[in-house]
């Protein structure tokens, strides 16, 4: 499949250099709240990727017929409809995860990544580029979620996806789980550290 | 009445929108550069929250729940919020042009401020709780208390952070950590401090 340079850039940019969480500082709320365990973080990342990609496509399709003045409301309705579908699907097939995510599924509507991408990209670009941009941003967001959740679940409970990974003999020799990791505050500090690492690496590459 | 007051205090401190639920983070981080603008945005959030949350409460209790239309709540709530924000924007533009000049670009952002939408979604969950529970929202008065409390809590958080960030300008922070990185860590430490309110009971 031959992709134009711009399409490729729309997909790859958000994964690193233009990451929605680390660089654009969008969608922080849910990124922090659902990262206590890996499983809800994965589900959230996938849901957001699907919704960003689809809403980007829908808005790119109808972008020429949206009146400028009410565009925010049109965008919100498109997103809200998609989020309702995802929320109902999750309740039907993954009820326990849907309960864990509670209000944060509904809050995808107000996730700044969505509005940011719709405003900045889908309103002015064609369908194919918008799809790639949506996928890239969704995956860039999911990547950070998974990174933070990995650290929090591993250090907080010694498990990954619910499986014990830190063997029993470590506990016998005095290792103990870090209860701090369950607290909301640690999510903030961890994201701060991820940003720190990301910036120092990107600085060296320049 | 007693319940409403207890809910109000709890919502400001123990269940603070920012430090316990991370709601409204995007504008929280973007705007908290100086105290004056932060206070303005805080007031705007309190205002919008106080209007939208009781409206959404009435919709939930009298329209959505009896008709079994719970799945429409996302679309309905966001429509109410977007409409009211538009209204507030128009009023502020008329009444206080100077406030409008500082808040201009942020007012439309309130529509997508998670604290507003999150408040309504929490309300939807809490309506179902046992009325004895401290977190329950049993009547319109409770909905008001929750709305004002969550707005005030949000404003308290953003003004505190803005104060700290103004002082931090003069500190020698490692270069890659400057700006947003150190802000995250500061908010993390503030969240730790706010955790001491979690045992609060009135």
Interface residues (C-beta under 8 A of the other chain):
Chain A: X25 X26 X27 X28 X29 X30 X32 X33 X72 X73 X76 X77 X80 X81 X83 X84 X87 X88 X102 X103 X106 X107 X109 X110 X111 X112 X115 X183 X184 X185 X186 X187 X188 X189 X191 X192 X193 X195 X196 X199 X200 X203
Chain B: X19 X20 X21 X22 X23 X24 X25 X26 X29 X30 X71 X72 X73 X74 X75 X78 X79 X82 X83 X108 X111 X112 X113 X114 X116 X117 X118 X121 X122 X125 X174 X175 X176 X177 X180 X181 X182 X183 X184 X185 X187 X188 X189 X191 X192 X195
